[in-house]
Amino acid sequence: MAYSEEQYRVPPPGMAADPVRTPAELERMAARRKAADTTKRRKESARKRWMLLNAFADSLLADAGPVAGAVWLALFRFARPDGTVFASLPILEAMTGQHRRTIQRGINRLSELGALEKVQRGGGGMASIYRLLMPGGGVAESD
């Protein structure tokens, strides 16, 4: 078995050598590193969602009105990390307790305020796709 010089290097005198680790130890270290990265990504995603919620509440909720605010919160509940939401009117009706046409007016109001954009129109059994926008411009994205 040939060993490369890069793999096993003898440190100069007076310097400590790197510890020798078993494959099982290396796997555990990699798993811990992966878990830490996942935790960091989730925390960042949660931080961005809170920023979006707070920005909406601080700058647009009063202008949107109660129905549009309830619609936005229902959409926010199902938002993906990139800000897209797949929502059908029957689901929004059930969540908000509002009539279909009232919800459509709320969605239009949110679009006027710049809190929401319609990415794809639904119909034929398919839900519409919306994207929540950060008040003041920009897409609500999280990693």
Secondary structure, 3 states (H helix, E strand, C coil): CCCCCCCCCCCCCCCCCCCCCCHHHHHHHHHHHHHHHHHHHHHHHHHHHHHHHHHHHHHCHHHHCHHHHHHHHHHHHCCCCCCEEEECHHHHHHHHCCCHHHHHHHHHHHHHHCCEEEEECCECCECEEEEEECCCCCECCCC
